[in-house]
């Protein structure tokens, strides 16, 4: 059973392609998650009649990307690294590795958000405190996973490792 679940040949080309696809997918997921977080917080402010100019809206979005970079980006990257390893591991057994990566990316962010609450006793991503914001965070991970799959599986189908 262990032999059947191996990652196959982990040659240098596949490893480099995996790392490139993972890095880009993680970046996409983080940037989208940061933007979605900011939008949910700003919408919450609009709900209490705070006036926000377009310039402030945009600058806040960029500042949040920069501000969350040292904390949220590595957490998302680590979660997606594990998830995409699982995707590559199981992709040889299914015909839709891109769908598996989409689901895996969403599950990675879902796991991050669910585990942060009991460990830190707070939801650090304020934009994920409501169901819509939580779903948008997971969608960001899903898009990051899909980005990984499109890059990793482009051209040759690497289902066999």
N, C-alpha and C positions, 0 to 999 in steps of 0.2 A: 504494500500500500504506500509506503513512504517513497519508494522508487517511482510509482505512478504520479505522485504529487510533487515531483521535483520541478524545479524551474527550467529544466533542460540545460542546454549549453549556455553557460553564462560567459560567453566570449566578450572580448573587449568592445566590439561594435554594438552588441545588444545592451551591454551595461552602460555605455555612453549614451546610447539612444534612450534607454530607460531614464537615466539621470536628467538628460535634457528635457524630455517630455514631462517628467515629474516636476522639475524646477519651473517650467513654464506653466504647467497646470496649477501648481501651488500658488504661483504669482497671480494668475487669473482668479483663482478662488479667493485669495486674500484681498485683492483689490475690490472685487465685487462684494465680498462680505463687509469690507470697510465702508464702501459706498452705501450699501443697504442699511448698515447700522446707522450711519449718519442721517440718511433720509428718514428712517423711522423716528429718530430722536427729534429731528427738525419738524416733522409732521406733528409729533406730540406737542411741540412748542406752539405750532400754529393752532392746535386745538384749544390752547389756553390764551389765544389772542395775542401772542407775541408776534410782532412784525419782523420779518426777516427779508432783507433785500436779496436780489439775485446774486450780487457780489458776495454778500455774507454767506449765502447758501453754498456757492461754489468754493469759496475759500475755506469754509468749515469742512467741506468734503475732502479737500486736499490736505488740510491740516490733520484730519482724522486718519487718513491713510498714513501720513508720516508719523503721527502719534502712536498708532497701533502697530507700526512696523516692528519695533523691538520685542513686543509681547505676543500679539495675536498671530502675526505671520509665522513665527517658528512653530507655534502650536498647530496651526493649520497644515504647515508643511510636514511636520512629523506625522500627523494623523493621515494625511494623504499618502505619505511614503508607505506606511503600513497597509493602507487600503489598496494602493496600486500594486504592491507586491502580491497581495491576495488576488487581485484581479488577474495579474499575469499568471499566477499559479493555477487558477481555475479556468482561465480563458480557453485553454486547450480542450476543455470538456463541453463548452457551449458554442453556439454558432453566432452569438451576439456579444463579443467582448466590449464593444462600445457602450452597449446598454448596461453591462455589468460594471463598467468604469463609472458611468453616470450614477448608478445606484450606490456604488462603493464610495464615491465622493460625497454624496449626500449623507450616507451613513457615517462617514468619518467626521463630518462637521456636527452631525447629530450627537455622536458620541462625545465629542469635545464639549459641546454645550451642556449635555446632561451630566457629565462628570465634573465640570467646573463648579456647579452648584453645591454638591455635598463636600467637595474638597475645600473650597474657599468660602463656603457659606454665603455666597453672593453671586448674582448673575453679572459677570463683568461686562458683558456685551449688552449694554442698555437697549440697543435696538432689537434684541432677541427676547425681551421680556414679555412681549405680546405674541400671540399665535402667528400673526402675519409676519412679524419680524423674525421669529424662529424659523418659519418656513422659508423666508428669503435667505437666511443664513445657510440653510440646508441646500437650497437651490444654487447658491454660490459654490458650495462644495461639489454639487452635481455637475455644474458647468466646468469646474476645474478638473473633475474626473473625466468628463467627456473630452476636454482639451488634451489631457494626457493621452487618452486612447486614440484620438485622431492623429496625434503626432507619433505615438509609439507604433501603432498598427498601420500607418500610412504605407502605401505601396505593397509591401509583402505582409501577408497575414502571419504574425508571429505566434499563432496559437500553440505551436509545438515547442516554443521556447527559443 
